[in-house]
């Protein structure tokens, strides 16, 4: 059992805004045990960057972890050769070449369809009506589950996210998560015959072609849906909110002094859509005088590391003029997000420029609440525009 200092949080307040607590932890207890989360939080950027690579100590293999129990043992919950074998198997789906040559044109077509449908209405919810649909449609084609609606893609993604963050053990949340994973499995089963006869570049198809087991295929598609839906959804909507509430930053883009990729990278640093990645301590280790013992649970707090005062000039500000290069929004070790290139293309190359071009005089039309610390983003975002 760890001897880490204890830091108490108010779970509700931490969910609404974790940054004040994370700032206190970085300053006074960079390795601390939080009873309400049942884990040791590692909060400084350089500590996360260095230690995430030490897979012999900070193990991703967590057979009793929430993600493994609810979604199966996907490649994120494997280390070493087992992880790399599955990462290699899915690479044909997420490689820069496939994203450019196969998926980007479909991203453009789907985004155009969404904006064409909504444009005459002159108002919508950026999260619920636009970003959710763009993200869901992209995942439908990339996973191969074209028999699933974008609404069901989002529902199942959110259900799994809620399940994996259900550290309080709420039985209703767990039951809903099981319902969502069952839905995904049924859609996988229905698509298999066609992809067996007509293989393509989708995640389901390339895993079948690589000979992965049914369990591996199912777990990795659930992983892709759990992260590949909420993160683009939250970054599309969140980055638009950031630009609309920081007109000086939007002016930089409009003047050509910053580009859409700068928007994406700085927003992902500032409001990390993936705020945490869990690990299990595999052997005794000491960090900042804190002893960690085998079996202890540790959280790499990406959202905290991305606001570390030791690394970033203005960590609490959305400011594209500062260096966001040290950001760890996609991770820092062998588990660096496999879908990073697809996310950058969908959001920075397609969604953001198309939304601002199509929705003239885009503006906020109400309050925009945010929530989450393991996964963070806007919950709703009413907007309006001119015809």
Secondary structure, DSSP 8 states (H G I E B T S, - for coil): ----EE----HHHHHH--HHHHHHHHHH-SEEEETTTTEEEE--HHHHHHHTT-TTTEE---TTSHHHHHH---GGG--HHHHHHHHHHHHHHHSHHHIIIIIHHHHHHHHHHHHHHHHTT-EEEIIIIIIHHHHHHHHHHHHS-TTS-HHHHHHHHHHHHHHHT-TT--HHHHHHHHHHHHHHHHHHHHHHHHHHHS--SSHHHHHHHHT--HHHHHHHHHHHHHHHTHHHHHHHHHHHHHHHH-HHHHHHHHTTSS-HHHHHHHHHHHT-SB--EEEEE-S-EEETTEEE-TT-EEEE-HHHHTT-TTT-TTTTS--TTS--TT--TT-SSTT--TTHHHHHIIIIIIIHHHHHHHSEEEEE-S---EE-SSB-EES--EEEEE-
